[in-house]
Amino acid sequence: MNEERLPKHVYEQLALFRYRIRKFIRFSEEAARSKGLTPQYHQLMLSIMGFPERNYATPKELAERLQISPHACVELIQRCEELGLVWRFPNQSDKRSIYIGLTDSGMEVLEELSEIHRDELKRAGLLEFHDPEER
């Protein structure tokens, strides 16, 4: 076989990217724990508020966003609901389904965590935040 291998710089770039992702995930997990949350609770709340075009989502949509099974997502929602972080409300257009939204308490802690994360991403030079209204 006379196949050429990828150049060394490709491996270096991939490894650096993976390192930065892992470092940020570790930062994020520690930030969530500092607020008394598991990283999974934080991810669920962020997925709700970060859902495109609205600030609520179905359990199925959240399971997809979190890349977990629907059953595991329902259990996660239930634990967050017991802590007063999220609430369920009916889907008016489909009585068989429900939506999940953040409570005021959940929104407060998510706001604090999101500010911390935004600042870390800016500091690390990994992301810039732009207000879509400023165009």
A tleap script that builds the chain and sets N, CA, C and O, in Angstrom:
source leaprc.protein.ff14SB
mol = sequence {
  NMET ASN GLU GLU ARG LEU PRO LYS HIE VAL
  TYR GLU GLN LEU ALA LEU PHE ARG TYR ARG
  ILE ARG LYS PHE ILE ARG PHE SER GLU GLU
  ALA ALA ARG SER LYS GLY LEU THR PRO GLN
  TYR HIE GLN LEU MET LEU SER ILE MET GLY
  PHE PRO GLU ARG ASN TYR ALA THR PRO LYS
  GLU LEU ALA GLU ARG LEU GLN ILE SER PRO
  HIE ALA CYS VAL GLU LEU ILE GLN ARG CYS
  GLU GLU LEU GLY LEU VAL TRP ARG PHE PRO
  ASN GLN SER ASP LYS ARG SER ILE TYR ILE
  GLY LEU THR ASP SER GLY MET GLU VAL LEU
  GLU GLU LEU SER GLU ILE HIE ARG ASP GLU
  LEU LYS ARG ALA GLY LEU LEU GLU PHE HIE
  ASP PRO GLU GLU CARG
}
set mol.1.N position { 0.825 -1.186 0.000 }
set mol.1.CA position { 0.000 0.000 0.000 }
set mol.1.C position { 0.868 1.247 0.000 }
set mol.1.O position { 1.845 1.359 0.740 }
set mol.2.N position { 0.483 2.156 -0.836 }
set mol.2.CA position { 1.249 3.379 -0.948 }
set mol.2.C position { 0.380 4.591 -0.591 }
set mol.2.O position { 0.476 5.647 -1.216 }
set mol.3.N position { -0.463 4.416 0.420 }
set mol.3.CA position { -1.323 5.530 0.844 }
set mol.3.C position { -0.527 6.506 1.688 }
set mol.3.O position { 0.279 6.109 2.530 }
set mol.4.N position { -0.763 7.785 1.453 }
set mol.4.CA position { -0.089 8.801 2.256 }
set mol.4.C position { -0.835 8.984 3.563 }
set mol.4.O position { -2.064 8.937 3.621 }
set mol.5.N position { -0.065 9.193 4.592 }
set mol.5.CA position { -0.652 9.456 5.904 }
set mol.5.C position { -0.982 10.930 6.019 }
set mol.5.O position { -0.455 11.770 5.290 }
set mol.6.N position { -1.866 11.217 6.954 }
set mol.6.CA position { -2.186 12.617 7.224 }
set mol.6.C position { -0.952 13.318 7.770 }
set mol.6.O position { -0.152 12.705 8.478 }
set mol.7.N position { -0.793 14.583 7.452 }
set mol.7.CA position { 0.355 15.326 7.987 }
set mol.7.C position { 0.265 15.461 9.511 }
set mol.7.O position { -0.831 15.456 10.072 }
set mol.8.N position { 1.376 15.578 10.156 }
set mol.8.CA position { 1.458 15.688 11.614 }
set mol.8.C position { 0.613 16.836 12.142 }
set mol.8.O position { -0.008 16.691 13.195 }
set mol.9.N position { 0.567 17.964 11.456 }
set mol.9.CA position { -0.174 19.118 11.955 }
set mol.9.C position { -1.671 18.825 12.077 }
set mol.9.O position { -2.350 19.435 12.902 }
set mol.10.N position { -2.192 17.902 11.270 }
set mol.10.CA position { -3.612 17.534 11.385 }
set mol.10.C position { -3.858 16.866 12.730 }
set mol.10.O position { -4.836 17.176 13.410 }
set mol.11.N position { -2.981 15.955 13.114 }
set mol.11.CA position { -3.108 15.282 14.410 }
set mol.11.C position { -2.968 16.288 15.547 }
set mol.11.O position { -3.692 16.223 16.540 }
set mol.12.N position { -2.039 17.208 15.392 }
set mol.12.CA position { -1.839 18.221 16.432 }
set mol.12.C position { -3.078 19.091 16.586 }
set mol.12.O position { -3.491 19.388 17.707 }
set mol.13.N position { -3.678 19.505 15.462 }
set mol.13.CA position { -4.878 20.341 15.533 }
set mol.13.C position { -6.053 19.585 16.138 }
set mol.13.O position { -6.789 20.129 16.961 }
set mol.14.N position { -6.227 18.334 15.730 }
set mol.14.CA position { -7.305 17.523 16.292 }
set mol.14.C position { -7.103 17.305 17.792 }
set mol.14.O position { -8.052 17.401 18.570 }
set mol.15.N position { -5.887 17.016 18.185 }
set mol.15.CA position { -5.588 16.787 19.606 }
set mol.15.C position { -5.796 18.051 20.417 }
set mol.15.O position { -6.315 17.992 21.532 }
set mol.16.N position { -5.397 19.202 19.873 }
set mol.16.CA position { -5.598 20.467 20.580 }
set mol.16.C position { -7.079 20.785 20.721 }
set mol.16.O position { -7.523 21.228 21.781 }
set mol.17.N position { -7.842 20.564 19.664 }
set mol.17.CA position { -9.281 20.804 19.717 }
set mol.17.C position { -9.937 19.907 20.775 }
set mol.17.O position { -10.749 20.368 21.577 }
set mol.18.N position { -9.576 18.638 20.762 }
set mol.18.CA position { -10.124 17.684 21.739 }
set mol.18.C position { -9.742 18.104 23.165 }
set mol.18.O position { -10.571 18.031 24.072 }
set mol.19.N position { -8.518 18.534 23.362 }
set mol.19.CA position { -8.048 19.011 24.665 }
set mol.19.C position { -8.870 20.213 25.127 }
set mol.19.O position { -9.302 20.260 26.279 }
set mol.20.N position { -9.087 21.177 24.247 }
set mol.20.CA position { -9.859 22.365 24.615 }
set mol.20.C position { -11.297 22.015 24.956 }
set mol.20.O position { -11.866 22.569 25.897 }
set mol.21.N position { -11.889 21.098 24.197 }
set mol.21.CA position { -13.253 20.653 24.501 }
set mol.21.C position { -13.285 20.019 25.885 }
set mol.21.O position { -14.132 20.359 26.711 }
set mol.22.N position { -12.365 19.102 26.131 }
set mol.22.CA position { -12.345 18.395 27.426 }
set mol.22.C position { -12.107 19.359 28.577 }
set mol.22.O position { -12.719 19.231 29.638 }
set mol.23.N position { -11.221 20.322 28.370 }
set mol.23.CA position { -10.932 21.308 29.413 }
set mol.23.C position { -12.184 22.138 29.712 }
set mol.23.O position { -12.483 22.423 30.872 }
set mol.24.N position { -12.907 22.520 28.666 }
set mol.24.CA position { -14.125 23.291 28.877 }
set mol.24.C position { -15.197 22.451 29.558 }
set mol.24.O position { -15.902 22.944 30.438 }
set mol.25.N position { -15.326 21.198 29.165 }
set mol.25.CA position { -16.318 20.321 29.803 }
set mol.25.C position { -15.999 20.162 31.287 }
set mol.25.O position { -16.900 20.186 32.125 }
set mol.26.N position { -14.730 19.999 31.605 }
set mol.26.CA position { -14.351 19.881 33.019 }
set mol.26.C position { -14.696 21.167 33.773 }
set mol.26.O position { -15.232 21.115 34.880 }
set mol.27.N position { -14.391 22.309 33.178 }
set mol.27.CA position { -14.756 23.592 33.764 }
set mol.27.C position { -16.269 23.643 34.000 }
set mol.27.O position { -16.722 24.030 35.077 }
set mol.28.N position { -17.031 23.258 33.003 }
set mol.28.CA position { -18.492 23.306 33.073 }
set mol.28.C position { -19.034 22.389 34.175 }
set mol.28.O position { -19.928 22.775 34.927 }
set mol.29.N position { -18.498 21.199 34.261 }
set mol.29.CA position { -18.937 20.256 35.291 }
set mol.29.C position { -18.661 20.803 36.689 }
set mol.29.O position { -19.503 20.696 37.581 }
set mol.30.N position { -17.485 21.388 36.874 }
set mol.30.CA position { -17.133 21.957 38.179 }
set mol.30.C position { -17.998 23.173 38.504 }
set mol.30.O position { -18.376 23.367 39.660 }
set mol.31.N position { -18.314 23.987 37.510 }
set mol.31.CA position { -19.174 25.151 37.726 }
set mol.31.C position { -20.566 24.700 38.162 }
set mol.31.O position { -21.140 25.279 39.083 }
set mol.32.N position { -21.112 23.676 37.513 }
set mol.32.CA position { -22.434 23.164 37.884 }
set mol.32.C position { -22.421 22.651 39.322 }
set mol.32.O position { -23.321 22.947 40.107 }
set mol.33.N position { -21.394 21.884 39.652 }
set mol.33.CA position { -21.304 21.344 41.018 }
set mol.33.C position { -21.168 22.458 42.059 }
set mol.33.O position { -21.661 22.325 43.179 }
set mol.34.N position { -20.503 23.552 41.690 }
set mol.34.CA position { -20.347 24.665 42.633 }
set mol.34.C position { -21.686 25.334 42.947 }
set mol.34.O position { -21.822 26.023 43.958 }
set mol.35.N position { -22.666 25.128 42.078 }
set mol.35.CA position { -24.016 25.671 42.293 }
set mol.35.C position { -24.962 24.616 42.859 }
set mol.35.O position { -26.169 24.839 42.956 }
set mol.36.N position { -24.401 23.461 43.232 }
set mol.36.CA position { -25.212 22.398 43.820 }
set mol.36.C position { -25.956 21.552 42.811 }
set mol.36.O position { -26.899 20.849 43.174 }
set mol.37.N position { -25.552 21.602 41.547 }
set mol.37.CA position { -26.209 20.830 40.495 }
set mol.37.C position { -25.280 19.757 39.956 }
set mol.37.O position { -24.057 19.885 40.028 }
set mol.38.N position { -25.865 18.708 39.420 }
set mol.38.CA position { -25.055 17.764 38.656 }
set mol.38.C position { -24.868 18.370 37.268 }
set mol.38.O position { -25.673 19.198 36.841 }
set mol.39.N position { -23.821 17.966 36.564 }
set mol.39.CA position { -23.656 18.457 35.192 }
set mol.39.C position { -24.867 18.133 34.307 }
set mol.39.O position { -25.207 18.909 33.413 }
set mol.40.N position { -25.510 16.999 34.553 }
set mol.40.CA position { -26.674 16.613 33.760 }
set mol.40.C position { -27.851 17.566 33.980 }
set mol.40.O position { -28.562 17.896 33.032 }
set mol.41.N position { -28.061 18.009 35.222 }
set mol.41.CA position { -29.144 18.967 35.490 }
set mol.41.C position { -28.878 20.264 34.727 }
set mol.41.O position { -29.780 20.838 34.117 }
set mol.42.N position { -27.627 20.714 34.771 }
set mol.42.CA position { -27.257 21.937 34.056 }
set mol.42.C position { -27.488 21.768 32.555 }
set mol.42.O position { -28.037 22.660 31.908 }
set mol.43.N position { -27.076 20.642 32.006 }
set mol.43.CA position { -27.244 20.406 30.575 }
set mol.43.C position { -28.717 20.385 30.184 }
set mol.43.O position { -29.087 20.904 29.131 }
set mol.44.N position { -29.552 19.792 31.020 }
set mol.44.CA position { -30.991 19.767 30.739 }
set mol.44.C position { -31.544 21.189 30.717 }
set mol.44.O position { -32.267 21.563 29.794 }
set mol.45.N position { -31.208 21.969 31.720 }
set mol.45.CA position { -31.730 23.336 31.796 }
set mol.45.C position { -31.231 24.177 30.626 }
set mol.45.O position { -31.993 24.958 30.056 }
set mol.46.N position { -29.961 24.025 30.265 }
set mol.46.CA position { -29.418 24.764 29.131 }
set mol.46.C position { -30.100 24.336 27.830 }
set mol.46.O position { -30.362 25.170 26.962 }
set mol.47.N position { -30.385 23.054 27.695 }
set mol.47.CA position { -31.069 22.565 26.496 }
set mol.47.C position { -32.472 23.147 26.376 }
set mol.47.O position { -32.945 23.415 25.272 }
set mol.48.N position { -33.127 23.339 27.498 }
set mol.48.CA position { -34.464 23.942 27.472 }
set mol.48.C position { -34.380 25.391 27.013 }
set mol.48.O position { -35.062 25.784 26.067 }
set mol.49.N position { -33.556 26.177 27.671 }
set mol.49.CA position { -33.466 27.602 27.322 }
set mol.49.C position { -32.775 27.828 25.986 }
set mol.49.O position { -33.003 28.848 25.335 }
set mol.50.N position { -31.948 26.904 25.577 }
set mol.50.CA position { -31.248 27.048 24.311 }
set mol.50.C position { -31.989 26.456 23.131 }
set mol.50.O position { -31.476 26.443 22.012 }
set mol.51.N position { -33.206 25.963 23.378 }
set mol.51.CA position { -33.947 25.365 22.270 }
set mol.51.C position { -34.329 26.451 21.272 }
set mol.51.O position { -34.835 27.502 21.667 }
set mol.52.N position { -34.096 26.215 19.997 }
set mol.52.CA position { -34.367 27.258 18.988 }
set mol.52.C position { -35.826 27.727 18.981 }
set mol.52.O position { -36.759 26.925 19.017 }
set mol.53.N position { -35.988 29.036 18.935 }
set mol.53.CA position { -37.289 29.679 18.738 }
set mol.53.C position { -38.233 29.660 19.937 }
set mol.53.O position { -39.301 30.270 19.883 }
set mol.54.N position { -37.858 28.965 21.032 }
set mol.54.CA position { -38.734 28.946 22.209 }
set mol.54.C position { -37.941 28.595 23.466 }
set mol.54.O position { -36.792 28.160 23.377 }
set mol.55.N position { -38.550 28.782 24.630 }
set mol.55.CA position { -37.861 28.506 25.889 }
set mol.55.C position { -38.489 27.319 26.629 }
set mol.55.O position { -38.577 27.320 27.857 }
set mol.56.N position { -38.912 26.337 25.889 }
set mol.56.CA position { -39.444 25.085 26.411 }
set mol.56.C position { -39.238 24.025 25.337 }
set mol.56.O position { -38.964 24.344 24.180 }
set mol.57.N position { -39.372 22.755 25.732 }
set mol.57.CA position { -39.176 21.656 24.781 }
set mol.57.C position { -39.908 20.422 25.283 }
set mol.57.O position { -40.277 20.335 26.454 }
set mol.58.N position { -40.111 19.477 24.388 }
set mol.58.CA position { -40.705 18.200 24.781 }
set mol.58.C position { -39.607 17.287 25.322 }
set mol.58.O position { -38.429 17.486 25.024 }
set mol.59.N position { -39.985 16.297 26.109 }
set mol.59.CA position { -38.982 15.333 26.572 }
set mol.59.C position { -38.240 14.659 25.410 }
set mol.59.O position { -37.038 14.408 25.503 }
set mol.60.N position { -38.945 14.371 24.331 }
set mol.60.CA position { -38.302 13.739 23.170 }
set mol.60.C position { -37.250 14.672 22.562 }
set mol.60.O position { -36.155 14.229 22.217 }
set mol.61.N position { -37.575 15.948 22.432 }
set mol.61.CA position { -36.618 16.915 21.895 }
set mol.61.C position { -35.403 17.040 22.803 }
set mol.61.O position { -34.269 17.135 22.332 }
set mol.62.N position { -35.650 17.039 24.105 }
set mol.62.CA position { -34.547 17.152 25.060 }
set mol.62.C position { -33.664 15.907 25.043 }
set mol.62.O position { -32.441 16.012 25.144 }
set mol.63.N position { -34.272 14.736 24.916 }
set mol.63.CA position { -33.492 13.499 24.836 }
set mol.63.C position { -32.550 13.554 23.638 }
set mol.63.O position { -31.393 13.145 23.736 }
set mol.64.N position { -33.043 14.057 22.512 }
set mol.64.CA position { -32.198 14.191 21.322 }
set mol.64.C position { -31.067 15.177 21.572 }
set mol.64.O position { -29.915 14.898 21.240 }
set mol.65.N position { -31.387 16.326 22.153 }
set mol.65.CA position { -30.364 17.340 22.414 }
set mol.65.C position { -29.285 16.819 23.364 }
set mol.65.O position { -28.104 17.123 23.198 }
set mol.66.N position { -29.693 16.043 24.349 }
set mol.66.CA position { -28.755 15.520 25.344 }
set mol.66.C position { -28.102 14.212 24.911 }
set mol.66.O position { -27.160 13.736 25.544 }
set mol.67.N position { -28.614 13.637 23.822 }
set mol.67.CA position { -28.114 12.362 23.319 }
set mol.67.C position { -28.226 11.264 24.370 }
set mol.67.O position { -27.283 10.510 24.613 }
set mol.68.N position { -29.413 11.194 24.992 }
set mol.68.CA position { -29.714 10.139 25.951 }
set mol.68.C position { -31.045 9.507 25.536 }
set mol.68.O position { -31.759 10.040 24.687 }
set mol.69.N position { -31.364 8.379 26.138 }
set mol.69.CA position { -32.626 7.712 25.795 }
set mol.69.C position { -33.803 8.531 26.329 }
set mol.69.O position { -33.662 9.252 27.317 }
set mol.70.N position { -34.949 8.422 25.682 }
set mol.70.CA position { -36.139 9.129 26.192 }
set mol.70.C position { -36.450 8.762 27.648 }
set mol.70.O position { -36.834 9.623 28.440 }
set mol.71.N position { -36.284 7.491 27.992 }
set mol.71.CA position { -36.546 7.057 29.369 }
set mol.71.C position { -35.603 7.751 30.350 }
set mol.71.O position { -36.038 8.232 31.396 }
set mol.72.N position { -34.322 7.802 30.016 }
set mol.72.CA position { -33.350 8.473 30.887 }
set mol.72.C position { -33.667 9.961 30.991 }
set mol.72.O position { -33.484 10.564 32.048 }
set mol.73.N position { -34.138 10.548 29.906 }
set mol.73.CA position { -34.477 11.972 29.916 }
set mol.73.C position { -35.667 12.238 30.838 }
set mol.73.O position { -35.662 13.213 31.590 }
set mol.74.N position { -36.677 11.386 30.784 }
set mol.74.CA position { -37.847 11.554 31.656 }
set mol.74.C position { -37.427 11.459 33.119 }
set mol.74.O position { -37.921 12.216 33.955 }
set mol.75.N position { -36.527 10.543 33.433 }
set mol.75.CA position { -36.022 10.429 34.805 }
set mol.75.C position { -35.266 11.692 35.216 }
set mol.75.O position { -35.420 12.170 36.340 }
set mol.76.N position { -34.457 12.227 34.318 }
set mol.76.CA position { -33.709 13.456 34.582 }
set mol.76.C position { -34.670 14.624 34.805 }
set mol.76.O position { -34.478 15.420 35.725 }
set mol.77.N position { -35.682 14.724 33.982 }
set mol.77.CA position { -36.702 15.772 34.136 }
set mol.77.C position { -37.372 15.643 35.490 }
set mol.77.O position { -37.573 16.639 36.185 }
set mol.78.N position { -37.718 14.423 35.868 }
set mol.78.CA position { -38.394 14.195 37.148 }
set mol.78.C position { -37.515 14.648 38.317 }
set mol.78.O position { -38.009 15.287 39.245 }
set mol.79.N position { -36.232 14.329 38.283 }
set mol.79.CA position { -35.331 14.737 39.363 }
set mol.79.C position { -35.218 16.263 39.419 }
set mol.79.O position { -35.205 16.846 40.503 }
set mol.80.N position { -35.136 16.902 38.263 }
set mol.80.CA position { -35.058 18.368 38.228 }
set mol.80.C position { -36.370 18.998 38.684 }
set mol.80.O position { -36.373 20.055 39.314 }
set mol.81.N position { -37.468 18.352 38.367 }
set mol.81.CA position { -38.773 18.852 38.801 }
set mol.81.C position { -38.894 18.773 40.327 }
set mol.81.O position { -39.423 19.687 40.959 }
set mol.82.N position { -38.408 17.690 40.907 }
set mol.82.CA position { -38.438 17.523 42.362 }
set mol.82.C position { -37.610 18.596 43.066 }
set mol.82.O position { -37.914 18.972 44.198 }
set mol.83.N position { -36.563 19.089 42.400 }
set mol.83.CA position { -35.720 20.146 42.962 }
set mol.83.C position { -36.268 21.546 42.673 }
set mol.83.O position { -35.694 22.543 43.110 }
set mol.84.N position { -37.369 21.615 41.943 }
set mol.84.CA position { -37.968 22.903 41.629 }
set mol.84.C position { -37.258 23.671 40.536 }
set mol.84.O position { -37.369 24.895 40.466 }
set mol.85.N position { -36.521 22.962 39.672 }
set mol.85.CA position { -35.765 23.614 38.598 }
set mol.85.C position { -36.564 23.710 37.300 }
set mol.85.O position { -36.411 24.661 36.534 }
set mol.86.N position { -37.416 22.713 37.063 }
set mol.86.CA position { -38.223 22.686 35.841 }
set mol.86.C position { -39.675 22.380 36.195 }
set mol.86.O position { -39.982 21.928 37.298 }
set mol.87.N position { -40.554 22.635 35.238 }
set mol.87.CA position { -41.964 22.282 35.412 }
set mol.87.C position { -42.514 21.765 34.090 }
set mol.87.O position { -42.011 22.081 33.012 }
set mol.88.N position { -43.554 20.969 34.209 }
set mol.88.CA position { -44.222 20.398 33.041 }
set mol.88.C position { -45.511 21.174 32.799 }
set mol.88.O position { -46.183 21.595 33.740 }
set mol.89.N position { -45.842 21.356 31.530 }
set mol.89.CA position { -47.132 21.961 31.209 }
set mol.89.C position { -47.643 21.368 29.903 }
set mol.89.O position { -46.860 20.914 29.070 }
set mol.90.N position { -48.970 21.376 29.730 }
set mol.90.CA position { -49.557 20.684 28.582 }
set mol.90.C position { -49.253 21.373 27.252 }
set mol.90.O position { -49.134 22.595 27.163 }
set mol.91.N position { -49.137 20.546 26.240 }
set mol.91.CA position { -49.021 21.007 24.864 }
set mol.91.C position { -50.460 21.207 24.373 }
set mol.91.O position { -51.188 20.233 24.179 }
set mol.92.N position { -50.867 22.443 24.174 }
set mol.92.CA position { -52.245 22.743 23.804 }
set mol.92.C position { -52.626 22.183 22.432 }
set mol.92.O position { -53.798 21.901 22.185 }
set mol.93.N position { -51.654 22.022 21.548 }
set mol.93.CA position { -51.973 21.516 20.211 }
set mol.93.C position { -51.925 19.989 20.123 }
set mol.93.O position { -52.378 19.417 19.132 }
set mol.94.N position { -51.384 19.326 21.143 }
set mol.94.CA position { -51.324 17.866 21.174 }
set mol.94.C position { -51.458 17.427 22.628 }
set mol.94.O position { -50.479 17.410 23.373 }
set mol.95.N position { -52.653 17.080 23.016 }
set mol.95.CA position { -52.941 16.739 24.419 }
set mol.95.C position { -52.179 15.509 24.910 }
set mol.95.O position { -52.136 15.244 26.112 }
set mol.96.N position { -51.575 14.755 23.983 }
set mol.96.CA position { -50.826 13.568 24.400 }
set mol.96.C position { -49.423 13.899 24.864 }
set mol.96.O position { -48.761 13.059 25.475 }
set mol.97.N position { -48.953 15.112 24.584 }
set mol.97.CA position { -47.578 15.453 24.942 }
set mol.97.C position { -47.532 16.631 25.915 }
set mol.97.O position { -48.518 17.335 26.130 }
set mol.98.N position { -46.365 16.808 26.481 }
set mol.98.CA position { -46.148 17.898 27.431 }
set mol.98.C position { -44.907 18.676 27.017 }
set mol.98.O position { -44.094 18.223 26.212 }
set mol.99.N position { -44.798 19.843 27.590 }
set mol.99.CA position { -43.597 20.658 27.428 }
set mol.99.C position { -42.911 20.766 28.779 }
set mol.99.O position { -43.538 20.627 29.830 }
set mol.100.N position { -41.613 21.016 28.728 }
set mol.100.CA position { -40.807 21.225 29.925 }
set mol.100.C position { -40.232 22.635 29.841 }
set mol.100.O position { -39.630 23.015 28.837 }
set mol.101.N position { -40.425 23.395 30.903 }
set mol.101.CA position { -39.873 24.743 30.986 }
set mol.101.C position { -39.129 24.924 32.291 }
set mol.101.O position { -39.222 24.084 33.186 }
set mol.102.N position { -38.395 26.008 32.404 }
set mol.102.CA position { -37.667 26.298 33.643 }
set mol.102.C position { -38.554 27.068 34.609 }
set mol.102.O position { -39.356 27.907 34.198 }
set mol.103.N position { -38.406 26.779 35.878 }
set mol.103.CA position { -39.042 27.578 36.913 }
set mol.103.C position { -38.209 28.850 37.103 }
set mol.103.O position { -37.113 28.967 36.554 }
set mol.104.N position { -38.724 29.782 37.866 }
set mol.104.CA position { -37.945 30.989 38.168 }
set mol.104.C position { -36.640 30.627 38.864 }
set mol.104.O position { -35.592 31.210 38.585 }
set mol.105.N position { -36.713 29.668 39.763 }
set mol.105.CA position { -35.519 29.218 40.482 }
set mol.105.C position { -34.511 28.582 39.526 }
set mol.105.O position { -33.313 28.849 39.615 }
set mol.106.N position { -34.992 27.749 38.620 }
set mol.106.CA position { -34.122 27.125 37.633 }
set mol.106.C position { -33.488 28.158 36.715 }
set mol.106.O position { -32.312 28.058 36.366 }
set mol.107.N position { -34.285 29.158 36.327 }
set mol.107.CA position { -33.771 30.205 35.448 }
set mol.107.C position { -32.691 31.018 36.143 }
set mol.107.O position { -31.706 31.412 35.519 }
set mol.108.N position { -32.872 31.266 37.422 }
set mol.108.CA position { -31.891 32.045 38.183 }
set mol.108.C position { -30.533 31.348 38.223 }
set mol.108.O position { -29.503 31.977 37.984 }
set mol.109.N position { -30.531 30.066 38.520 }
set mol.109.CA position { -29.256 29.339 38.594 }
set mol.109.C position { -28.660 29.155 37.201 }
set mol.109.O position { -27.440 29.197 37.046 }
set mol.110.N position { -29.502 28.950 36.186 }
set mol.110.CA position { -28.983 28.830 34.826 }
set mol.110.C position { -28.354 30.138 34.367 }
set mol.110.O position { -27.328 30.130 33.686 }
set mol.111.N position { -28.957 31.249 34.732 }
set mol.111.CA position { -28.410 32.563 34.368 }
set mol.111.C position { -27.007 32.732 34.959 }
set mol.111.O position { -26.087 33.175 34.271 }
set mol.112.N position { -26.853 32.379 36.227 }
set mol.112.CA position { -25.549 32.482 36.882 }
set mol.112.C position { -24.515 31.599 36.185 }
set mol.112.O position { -23.400 32.036 35.903 }
set mol.113.N position { -24.898 30.358 35.914 }
set mol.113.CA position { -23.970 29.439 35.247 }
set mol.113.C position { -23.643 29.896 33.828 }
set mol.113.O position { -22.505 29.763 33.379 }
set mol.114.N position { -24.624 30.426 33.130 }
set mol.114.CA position { -24.392 30.859 31.750 }
set mol.114.C position { -23.447 32.053 31.687 }
set mol.114.O position { -22.632 32.154 30.770 }
set mol.115.N position { -23.553 32.947 32.648 }
set mol.115.CA position { -22.614 34.074 32.705 }
set mol.115.C position { -21.191 33.576 32.927 }
set mol.115.O position { -20.253 34.052 32.287 }
set mol.116.N position { -21.038 32.625 33.826 }
set mol.116.CA position { -19.722 32.041 34.115 }
set mol.116.C position { -19.169 31.359 32.869 }
set mol.116.O position { -17.993 31.524 32.543 }
set mol.117.N position { -19.995 30.607 32.181 }
set mol.117.CA position { -19.564 29.903 30.976 }
set mol.117.C position { -19.218 30.872 29.849 }
set mol.117.O position { -18.213 30.699 29.159 }
set mol.118.N position { -20.052 31.887 29.668 }
set mol.118.CA position { -19.770 32.887 28.627 }
set mol.118.C position { -18.420 33.547 28.877 }
set mol.118.O position { -17.617 33.711 27.958 }
set mol.119.N position { -18.182 33.921 30.125 }
set mol.119.CA position { -16.916 34.575 30.467 }
set mol.119.C position { -15.724 33.646 30.229 }
set mol.119.O position { -14.681 34.094 29.751 }
set mol.120.N position { -15.865 32.371 30.554 }
set mol.120.CA position { -14.786 31.409 30.343 }
set mol.120.C position { -14.515 31.213 28.853 }
set mol.120.O position { -13.358 31.153 28.436 }
set mol.121.N position { -15.555 31.115 28.065 }
set mol.121.CA position { -15.376 30.951 26.618 }
set mol.121.C position { -14.710 32.178 26.002 }
set mol.121.O position { -13.862 32.049 25.119 }
set mol.122.N position { -15.086 33.353 26.461 }
set mol.122.CA position { -14.453 34.580 25.973 }
set mol.122.C position { -12.981 34.602 26.383 }
set mol.122.O position { -12.107 34.895 25.567 }
set mol.123.N position { -12.713 34.289 27.656 }
set mol.123.CA position { -11.341 34.295 28.171 }
set mol.123.C position { -10.450 33.335 27.396 }
set mol.123.O position { -9.298 33.645 27.092 }
set mol.124.N position { -10.992 32.176 27.084 }
set mol.124.CA position { -10.223 31.158 26.371 }
set mol.124.C position { -10.141 31.441 24.870 }
set mol.124.O position { -9.437 30.743 24.140 }
set mol.125.N position { -10.853 32.452 24.419 }
set mol.125.CA position { -10.842 32.796 22.999 }
set mol.125.C position { -11.526 31.764 22.125 }
set mol.125.O position { -11.225 31.644 20.937 }
set mol.126.N position { -12.455 31.015 22.723 }
set mol.126.CA position { -13.117 29.946 21.986 }
set mol.126.C position { -14.407 30.377 21.305 }
set mol.126.O position { -14.853 29.733 20.356 }
set mol.127.N position { -15.007 31.459 21.782 }
set mol.127.CA position { -16.298 31.844 21.236 }
set mol.127.C position { -16.543 33.311 21.463 }
set mol.127.O position { -16.175 33.870 22.496 }
set mol.128.N position { -17.163 33.923 20.491 }
set mol.128.CA position { -17.608 35.299 20.634 }
set mol.128.C position { -19.123 35.275 20.639 }
set mol.128.O position { -19.752 34.489 19.930 }
set mol.129.N position { -19.693 36.141 21.444 }
set mol.129.CA position { -21.159 36.209 21.530 }
set mol.129.C position { -21.634 37.477 20.852 }
set mol.129.O position { -21.129 38.567 21.121 }
set mol.130.N position { -22.605 37.324 19.973 }
set mol.130.CA position { -23.165 38.453 19.257 }
set mol.130.C position { -24.661 38.500 19.495 }
set mol.130.O position { -25.331 37.468 19.493 }
set mol.131.N position { -25.178 39.689 19.697 }
set mol.131.CA position { -26.611 39.869 19.859 }
set mol.131.C position { -27.235 39.928 18.473 }
set mol.131.O position { -26.903 40.821 17.693 }
set mol.132.N position { -28.143 38.988 18.140 }
set mol.132.CA position { -28.739 38.991 16.802 }
set mol.132.C position { -29.531 40.253 16.504 }
set mol.132.O position { -29.782 40.561 15.339 }
set mol.133.N position { -29.926 40.982 17.528 }
set mol.133.CA position { -30.685 42.220 17.356 }
set mol.133.C position { -29.792 43.363 16.854 }
set mol.133.O position { -30.300 44.370 16.362 }
set mol.134.N position { -28.466 43.214 16.974 }
set mol.134.CA position { -27.543 44.286 16.637 }
set mol.134.C position { -27.133 44.316 15.168 }
set mol.134.O position { -26.210 45.048 14.811 }
set mol.135.N position { -27.764 43.575 14.343 }
set mol.135.CA position { -27.379 43.535 12.920 }
set mol.135.C position { -27.849 44.708 12.161 }
set mol.135.O position { -27.599 44.808 10.960 }
savepdb mol mol.pdb
quit
